[in-house]
Amino acid sequence: MDYLQPLILFLISLLANIFSAFAGGGAGLIQFPALIFLGLPFGIALATHKVATVALGLGATLRNLREEPLERKFALWVLATGLPGVVLGANLILSVPDRYAEIALGLLTIGLGLYSVFKPNLGQENSPQHRDRSGHLIGGSILFLIGILNGSLTSGTGLFVTLWLVRWYGLDYRRAVAYTLILVGLFWNGSGAITLGIVGEIAWDWLPALLLGSLLGGYIGAHLAITKGNKLIKRTFEVITLLIGIKLLLG
């Protein structure tokens, strides 16, 4: 890399992860295509991006530790159901053509954004629900499927977790974003990064700038999510989902 490239990588990572940490997902909208544009092959860019997004989760965790803690049992359930899907998806993606999956994911992502737009009260209050056995079985099954998408694709799958936590489990947007940033950003993406690092290749010399940008972006974005409230988070979530969906459709 020339001397300008680390600065470019840092700025791209910082911007992408501020938006991602504020909206509850979507760093791949900016960061992953930028890595390909700057010269990394798809598989290496994917693995490198996954490693960098772990720092997003770390930055967000550092900020959220100053607020109310996560519910331990619920957090463990999200990890237990999602992580196997992440590992499965990461093992599949390097050998499976992804264009049709991207189109389907793009349509679904746009659907998520429009659903939130037309539900003005969605996620504005914290009203826990579906915490019984059948509720957890349904919720965990969907989290497993989202985990497969998270391990195999890059753009916006954290947003799926955020909306599912809001819609099924009754969290408000602020709490849902905190769960997504910590559990998906740190643990799901960490598992995906390890798996892709084993079966693929990582551009280690690109990581310092990306990790620094992700760490700072995660902290700043989490701070904005905590201080700005559910209404603005909801609007940002809707904008990010629509943009990601359009990007996936266009390729």
N, C-alpha and C positions, 0 to 999 in steps of 0.2 A: 504494500500500500504506500502511496505517496503521503507527504506530510499533511495534506488537507483531508485525506479520507477519514482518519480518526475523529476529526472535528465534525465532519459531515455525519458519521455514524452516531456520534454522541447526540447531536441536535435532533436527528431523526428519532432516535430511541427516546430521548427526553419528551419530545412532543407526543409521540405515539402512546407512551405510557402514562402521561398526564391524562390524556383523554380516556384511556382504558381504565385507569384507576378511578376516575370520576364517574364513568358510565357503567362500570361493572363488566368490562370486557372490550375487546376490539383492537388490541395493540397490533395484531397481524394485518389490519387494514393498511397501515402505513409501513411498519417495520419490515415485514416479510417480503413484500414486493420490492422494497428498496434494496434489500440484500441481493435479490436476483438481478435487479437493474445495475447494481454496482459490480456484478460479475460472478457471483456464486451460483453453482448449479443448484437445481431444485432441492435435491436431497440434502446437500450440505447446508443450504440456506435454511431449510426446515429445522434441522438439528441445532444449528447455531441460534436460530430464533428461539427455539424452545429453551435452551440454556439461558439465554438473556432474559426471558420472561420470568424465570425464577427470581431474579433480582427485583422485578416488579412486585411479586408477592412478598418478598422480604421487606422492601420499602413500605408497602402498605401495612404489613404486620407491625412494623416499628411504630407507625402512627396510630394504628387501631388499638395497640396495647394500652394507650393512654385513655381509652374509652371503656365502655362496658365490655366484659369478656364474652366470648362465644359460649353458647350452651354446649358443654362438653359432649354429652351423649349424642346430640343432634349433629355436631361437627364430625364425630367419629362415624356416624351413619353415612354422611355425605362422602367421607373418605372411603369407607368400606365398600360402598356400592359403585363409586366412580372410578377408583384406581384400577380395578381389573379391566374396565373398559378402555382406559387410557393405554395400558400396556398392550392390550389386544390391538387397538387401533394403530399404535406406533409400529407394531410388528407387521401390520398389513400394508401400510401406506407405501412403502418403498417398492413394493412389487405389484401394486394395483393402479391402473390408470385412474386419474382423479377428476377428469373434466365433467363427466356426468354427475359425479357426486357434488362437485362445486355448483353446478346448475341447480340441482335439487336443494342443496344447502342455501343457495342464494334466494330461491323462492321462499323457503321456509323462514329465513332470516327476515325478509321483507314482511312476511306474514306476522312475525313476532312484533315488529315495529308498528304495523298497522293495528294489530290487536291492542297494543298499549295506547295508541292514539285514540282509538274509539272507546276506551275504558278510562274516562277521566279520573275516576277515584281509585284506580288500581295502584296498590302499593303506597298509598298515602298514610295509612295507619297500620300499626303492627297488630295483627289479629291471628295468632298461631292456630293452626287447624291441621287435620289429617295426621295427628301424632299417634294414632292407634296402630295396631298391627297391619290391618288392610291398607290404611293410608300410607304407612311406611313401605309396604311391599310395592304398591303402585309408584310411589315417589322414588324409591330406590331403583326400580326397573328403568324409569326414564333417566335417572342420573347415570346408570350404567351405559345406556345408549348415547347419552351426551358425552360420556367419557370416551367412547369409541371415536366419536367425531373429534373430540379434543386431541386425542393421540394421533389421529390420521390427517386432520386438516388444521389450518392455522388461523383462519379469519373468523373471529367473533363467537367461538363456541362458549366462551365465558359468559357472553350475553344470554345464551340459552339457560345456563345455570341460574343467573340472576333472575330472569323472568319466571323460571320454574319455581324457585324459592318464594317468589312473590305470589304467583298464581296458585300453586298447590299447597304450600305450607303457610301462606298468610303473612309472610314477612313484609315489612315496608321496604321501600327501595334502599334506604340508607343501610339497614341491617343486611339485606340481601347482598348489596355490593360488598360489605365487609366480609361476609362469608365467602363470596366468590373470590375476592382478592387474596384472602389468606389460604383458603383450602384449594382453590383451583390454581391460583398464581404460584403458590409455594409448593404444594404437594402434588397436585395433578401434573402440572407442567414439569416439576422436578422428576417425576416418574417417567414422563414422556421423554425428557431430555436424556436421562440415563439409558433408556431403552434405545433411542435413536443413536446415542453415542456408541452403544455396543454394536448395533447392526449397521450403522452408517458411519458418517465422518463429520467432524466439527471443525470449523475454521477458528482455531484457538487464537490466532493473532488478531482477529476481528473482535474478540469478546471483551477486552478491557473497556473500550469506549461504549459498547452496547450495554455492558453490565452497569457502568456508572450512570448512563442515561436512564436505564430501567429502574435502578435503585432510587434515584432522585425523583424521577417521574412518578413512581409508585407512591412515594411519600407525599409529594405535592398533590397528586390527584386524590389520594385518600383524605388528606386534610380538607380539600375543597368539598369532597362528598360529605364529610362530617359537618362542615360548617354551613353549607349552602342549603341543605334541606331536600326533602323528597320531591317537591314539584320540579325543581331545576334538574335534579338527577333524572327524573322520569323523562323530561324533554330531551336531555342529552342522550339518554338511552335510545329514544326513538330516532333521533337524527343518526346516531352511530349505526343502529341496526339497518336503517334504510340505505345508508351509504355502503355498508358492507355487502348487503344483498345485491345492490346494483353492481358493485365491483366484481362479485362472484359470477354474476350473469354475463358480464362483459369479458371476463377472463383476464 
